[in-house]
């Protein structure tokens, strides 16, 4: 089932998500719905809070060389912790909760992440590149942070101005369509 994406500046995005305690059917349904939602919105990652559920769960599906996101490449991540990180890389990020906005963000180039899968089995991934960036971006969501918070003061001011203008334009269009 496709769920509604929580969009900035919704206060729920500032919420710190709670640890998952039960690896049950409810969690499995949430993860399945998150996958359907992410694919419908052309995302590569999605945190549970982005569909209004404040649990420490996220999914990532990086496109392969052909640009396809195969279900078997999906990584389901529950209660993640970045236990090690190295280096620095700047990458242009976007976010389903901040639609149609992209900007350069600096993050660790390599991360080691400990987490559980949907069945409660412990997993460890060491990765770099886009997958490392996606892990950091989605874990930020679980901690109540958005990528726009990593922008410089001037870029953030510019973003806020553009965002307000865009929201005003959308509400005017909605008004005309009524």
Secondary structure, 3 states (H helix, E strand, C coil): CCCCCCCCCCHHHHCCCECCCCCCHHHHHHHHHHHHHHHHCCCCEEEHHHHCCCECEEEECCCCCCCCCCHHHCEEEEEEEEEEEECCEEEEEEECCEEEEEEEEEECCEEEEEEECCCCCEEEEEEEHHHHHHHHHHHHHHCCCCHHHHCCHHHHHHHHHHHHHHHHHHHHHHHHHC
